[in-house]
Amino acid sequence: MNKDWEDRVAAAWAAFDDCAEQDAADFRAVIDALAAELPEDSPLGPFERACAWDSTGHSDKAVPLYREALARGLSEVSGYKGRRAKIQLSSSLRNVGRPEEGVALLTPELDAPSDELDDAVRAVLALCLSGLGRDREGLSLVLGALAPHLPRYQRSMAAYARALAEPVR
């Protein structure tokens, strides 16, 4: 949209971080009002609405909105928000009992250009894999994501992560 709109969305999220659980409906109303300012075909509206539903504990209502945002071209409008939508949609899919869809959505993100969301991709993918009983693969992803952040043992943790991903003999 524009900087003013983005700033108002950011301010709404900052205020939400400070609000009580009972203010969830009011927060969603603020986001709905901001989304209503956008052109009808904008992917940003459903994305922000999905985030609001998701952040207030309603993954089931967030899933179709994330899908709508992506279908409307969110990744073309903002690659960063598109990637966030894939991460958050995958998490919501896991929450509603469809982790296999989350795995299918996030696995290609492992080969996407690197950015600050790489670790989030791996963390949510690990949760989805765990939801499918593929805990070793999930742990491998998490250890691999954690290893570069450790002050020591980076090489050994990376090696352990690779070993976990190998087929069990």
Protein Blocks (a to p, Z undefined) as FASTA:
>chain_A
ZZklmmmmmmmmmmmmmmcfklmmmmmmmmmmmmmmpcfklcklmmmmmmmmmmnopakl
mmmmmmmmmmnommmmommlmmmmmmmmmmmmmmnopamlmmmmmmmmmmgccdfklmmm
mmmmmmmmmmnopamlmmmmmmmmmmmmpcghklmmmmmmmmmmpccZZ
